[in-house]
Amino acid sequence: MSTATPTTDTRSGLATASVADTAAVVGGAIAPILAQGVIARRPPVVRLAGLLGTDDRSVRLLQQIQERYGTGPVRLPVPGRSVALVLGADDVHRVLDGTPEPFAAATWEKRGALGQFQPHGVLVSHGAARDERRRFTESVLDTGSPLHAQAGSITRVVRDESLHLRERSEQAGVLDWDAFVTAWWRIVRRIVLGDTARSDHRLTDLLTRMRRRGNLSVLAPKRDDLRERWRRGVRGYLDDPQPGSLAEMVTGAEQAGDAPEDQIGHWLFAFDPGGAVTLRALALLATDPQLRGRARAETAGRDLDGPQELPLLRSTVLESARLWPTTPLLLRETTEPTEWAGGELPSHTALLVPAWFLHRDASTRDDADRADPDQWLDGHAREDWMLTPFSGGPGVCPGRELVLFVASSVLATLLEDHHHVLLPPERFRADAPLPRGLNPYALRFGVSRSTV
């Protein structure tokens, strides 16, 4: 890290990182995130990042940037792009609450990446098109409702697949990522597309293939043939919608939107990291007997075959996403010049909100390296703009409540009358600082039946 004296951009009055510090941030903090795959995770790179401790190093690096330049926005002199880091709570609040004007979610980087498979998705839309697509998405996902309008059907699907997973894990004596993610995708396909999509691996594998191209953004030529195959596959489920599925709600919506296949692609894409969040939440429960006991008490006596809100389990999932955010870097782009305490940022400036750092900065948070689901239960965390596991403001993830409902219902079934013990290669204790990186693909649980 450079020890150069902090500079001020004479054009804007804002603190500007030195070239050496900018290179350190790009190479030591942003590049490892990009390498792991922001649209589709690359498991070998995720594993390597864990071995190298890139999350620990990047947190320390941004702590040094904050100490040297303040909370920002801190300009990064990146060639060909106006870029600024947003590190202060008030500024994070302003940026997220000011979406989509003057801080658009549809940044140049997102348009390049998501355009591979959803060129008309909400996140890459702006203006009237975004408003209409967002309205349609919120209608189908029942945004803001703890129990989705299709909660009964969703619970049936979750219970069916989770019970099968539990039985298979008991027989094998172990629950690992491969077994979990197979069940997770069956749940997701049935919820979104209907029961007949349970085993349609080809369709979601096709989506994953396009998402991997999205990792390369504009560097990968668009494959219209792949997208057309995807569109036809989804259209088959929309033409004959299964009762209780989101596809049924899409066809029953007042206005189905101008690109429902793109929105469905994004819902499936967003559900993917939800699996990692859920398995990491299980790791928190498996290693903390007190938290696990509270979770069992919450489900005791409830009819889990029917929809349940399960506040503690939902809060544990939120803590999992807080500790190990699946969207580690929130991006916004200014649509006009914006004034800040230190000066002005020009239009088309990329604003970087490093959620993985803000969530785990031990210099400002006493919960940086420990689980605290109670802060979500009492509502304290919801008022903290430094905590954005599902983004925030008008651009908050519209599927937030749906993902929390599905994840908590899966956990309730896996914990029901069971005891899970976390095994190597990933090991941590509830009474020790939690790792800043937790590879979900390496998580492995011993499973045994218990009446305790």
C-alpha positions, -999 to 999 in steps of 0.1 A, spaced: 0 0 0 13 34 -10 22 59 18 17 89 -5 1 119 9 -37 120 2 -46 142 -27 -76 163 -37 -90 163 -72 -87 200 -81 -117 196 -105 -141 183 -79 -126 189 -44 -130 153 -35 -103 131 -21 -86 111 -48 -66 80 -42 -31 78 -56 -23 57 -86 -6 32 -64 -35 30 -40 -60 27 -68 -40 -1 -83 -40 -18 -48 -78 -14 -45 -84 -27 -80 -59 -55 -78 -63 -65 -42 -100 -59 -35 -120 -57 -67 -102 -82 -89 -106 -112 -65 -143 -106 -65 -145 -105 -103 -123 -135 -106 -147 -156 -84 -175 -147 -108 -201 -120 -101 -228 -135 -124 -219 -172 -120 -195 -184 -93 -164 -202 -103 -160 -228 -75 -122 -235 -81 -115 -197 -78 -137 -194 -47 -117 -222 -31 -84 -205 -41 -96 -172 -27 -103 -189 6 -69 -205 7 -52 -172 -1 -74 -152 24 -83 -126 -2 -114 -115 18 -92 -107 49 -67 -88 29 -92 -68 10 -109 -57 43 -76 -46 57 -68 -28 25 -100 -8 25 -95 0 61 -63 17 51 -79 35 23 -106 48 47 -80 59 72 -60 78 45 -88 93 24 -119 94 47 -153 78 40 -157 94 6 -167 93 -19 -131 86 -27 -123 90 -64 -102 62 -80 -83 74 -111 -92 45 -134 -84 52 -170 -115 57 -192 -140 56 -163 -150 80 -135 -151 58 -104 -156 65 -67 -157 44 -36 -187 51 -12 -176 42 24 -198 63 47 -232 54 61 -249 87 50 -235 85 15 -245 48 12 -280 58 23 -281 86 -2 -269 64 -31 -293 35 -24 -322 57 -16 -316 78 -47 -321 48 -71 -328 51 -100 -324 89 -102 -298 103 -99 -281 69 -91 -291 43 -117 -288 6 -110 -284 0 -148 -246 7 -149 -225 1 -180 -209 -29 -163 -243 -45 -155 -256 -40 -190 -226 -57 -204 -228 -87 -180 -266 -93 -177 -272 -85 -214 -259 -120 -221 -292 -135 -209 -316 -108 -199 -311 -77 -220 -345 -64 -209 -342 -73 -172 -351 -48 -145 -315 -43 -134 -304 -32 -168 -334 -10 -175 -340 27 -168 -368 52 -170 -403 41 -179 -391 6 -190 -376 0 -156 -407 13 -138 -430 -11 -157 -407 -41 -154 -402 -34 -117 -439 -32 -111 -445 -65 -129 -417 -82 -110 -429 -69 -76 -464 -81 -84 -453 -117 -92 -427 -119 -64 -452 -104 -39 -425 -80 -28 -426 -70 9 -449 -99 19 -433 -123 45 -456 -150 31 -459 -151 -6 -493 -152 -22 -485 -188 -33 -471 -197 1 -491 -229 4 -478 -243 -29 -443 -231 -22 -443 -248 13 -455 -280 -3 -426 -279 -28 -400 -270 -1 -412 -297 23 -412 -324 -4 -377 -318 -17 -362 -310 17 -376 -341 32 -361 -362 4 -328 -344 9 -329 -351 46 -336 -388 41 -308 -392 16 -284 -374 38 -293 -396 68 -287 -427 46 -253 -413 35 -245 -399 70 -234 -366 53 -249 -335 37 -226 -317 13 -229 -290 -14 -236 -314 -43 -266 -330 -25 -279 -297 -13 -277 -278 -46 -294 -306 -65 -324 -303 -41 -322 -265 -41 -325 -263 -79 -354 -287 -79 -371 -265 -54 -364 -233 -74 -375 -248 -107 -408 -261 -92 -415 -227 -75 -407 -206 -106 -418 -228 -135 -439 -255 -120 -437 -292 -109 -431 -304 -144 -398 -284 -144 -384 -304 -115 -359 -323 -135 -354 -298 -163 -316 -295 -156 -310 -286 -193 -329 -254 -190 -311 -241 -159 -278 -255 -172 -283 -234 -203 -289 -203 -180 -257 -211 -162 -239 -213 -195 -251 -178 -204 -243 -165 -169 -207 -177 -172 -205 -157 -204 -219 -128 -184 -188 -130 -161 -168 -117 -191 -194 -89 -197 -187 -71 -230 -156 -92 -236 -178 -122 -246 -198 -119 -278 -235 -123 -273 -249 -157 -282 -284 -150 -296 -288 -187 -303 -284 -196 -267 -308 -169 -256 -334 -180 -281 -332 -216 -269 -336 -203 -233 -366 -181 -244 -383 -211 -261 -378 -233 -230 -393 -208 -207 -421 -200 -230 -431 -237 -229 -439 -233 -192 -457 -200 -197 -479 -215 -224 -490 -242 -201 -486 -227 -166 -486 -251 -136 -510 -243 -107 -492 -226 -78 -461 -216 -98 -448 -181 -105 -453 -189 -141 -490 -191 -134 -489 -156 -118 -470 -143 -148 -497 -154 -172 -524 -141 -148 -508 -107 -143 -527 -77 -156 -498 -68 -178 -473 -96 -183 -446 -71 -192 -427 -68 -225 -400 -95 -217 -413 -120 -191 -386 -145 -201 -359 -120 -191 -375 -114 -157 -378 -151 -151 -341 -155 -160 -332 -130 -134 -354 -147 -107 -336 -180 -113 -302 -162 -114 -310 -146 -80 -322 -178 -64 -288 -194 -72 -267 -175 -46 -297 -180 -23 -286 -216 -20 -251 -206 -8 -267 -183 17 -289 -210 30 -261 -236 34 -240 -210 52 -269 -203 75 -270 -240 83 -233 -238 92 -241 -210 117 -268 -232 132 -247 -263 132 -218 -247 151 -238 -227 176 -258 -250 200 -276 -220 216 -288 -206 182 -298 -241 171 -318 -247 202 -336 -214 197 -344 -223 161 -358 -257 172 -379 -240 198 -393 -217 172 -404 -246 150 -416 -269 179 -453 -275 178 -457 -258 144 -473 -274 114 -444 -272 90 -465 -286 62 -482 -252 63 -466 -218 56 -447 -203 86 -429 -170 90 -402 -183 113 -386 -149 123 -354 -164 139 -346 -186 110 -352 -157 86 -329 -136 107 -302 -163 106 -304 -163 68 -301 -125 68 -270 -129 90 -255 -154 66 -260 -129 38 -246 -101 60 -215 -121 70 -209 -135 35 -227 -113 10 -235 -129 -23 -235 -94 -39 -203 -81 -24 -201 -50 -45 -232 -28 -51 -229 -6 -82 -247 26 -92 -241 52 -119 -248 89 -117 -272 101 -143 -262 137 -137 -235 157 -119 -240 152 -81 -228 174 -53 -211 160 -22 -196 175 9 -162 176 -7 -172 186 -42 -189 173 -74 -189 140 -92 -196 141 -129 -224 124 -147 -218 87 -155 -196 81 -125 -196 45 -113 -202 44 -75 -189 13 -57 -205 3 -24 -182 -24 -10 -208 -44 10 -184 -71 20 -161 -45 36 -189 -24 53 -204 -56 68 -171 -69 82 -151 -38 91 -140 -45 127 -128 -10 132 -164 3 131 -185 -28 139 -185 -49 171 -204 -77 152 -180 -78 123 -168 -113 129 -196 -129 149 -232 -138 141 -259 -116 156 -293 -126 141 -311 -107 169 -302 -74 152 -326 -84 124 -353 -96 149 -354 -63 168 -352 -42 136 -320 -25 145 -301 -38 115 -328 -26 91 -320 10 101 -283 5 95 -274 16 60 -240 0 63 -258 -34 62 -272 -42 27 -273 -80 22 -302 -75 -3 -292 -39 -13 -316 -12 -1 -339 17 -11 -360 16 -42 -335 -8 -58 -338 -34 -30 -340 -70 -42 -377 -75 -50 -373 -112 -42 -359 -106 -7 -389 -118 12 -395 -148 -11 -359 -160 -8 -360 -156 30 -393 -175 31 -379 -204 10 -345 -205 28 -360 -205 63 -385 -232 53 -357 -254 40 -337 -249 72 -368 -257 94 -371 -290 76 -334 -299 78 -334 -291 115 -366 -309 123 -358 -338 148 -322 -337 136 -287 -327 146 -261 -314 122 -223 -313 130 -200 -293 107 -171 -313 95 -138 -304 78 -125 -291 54 -143 -259 65 -143 -256 103 -151 -227 126 -165 -223 161 -193 -201 172 -172 -186 200 -143 -177 177 -141 -149 150 -160 -161 120 -140 -163 87 -145 -135 63 -146 -160 35 -166 -192 37 -166 -215 7 -201 -231 4 -188 -257 -20 -166 -272 7 -192 -273 35 -199 -308 47 -222 -318 75 -225 -350 95 -261 -360 98 -277 -382 125 -311 -385 139 -317 -371 174 -347 -365 196 -328 -339 217 
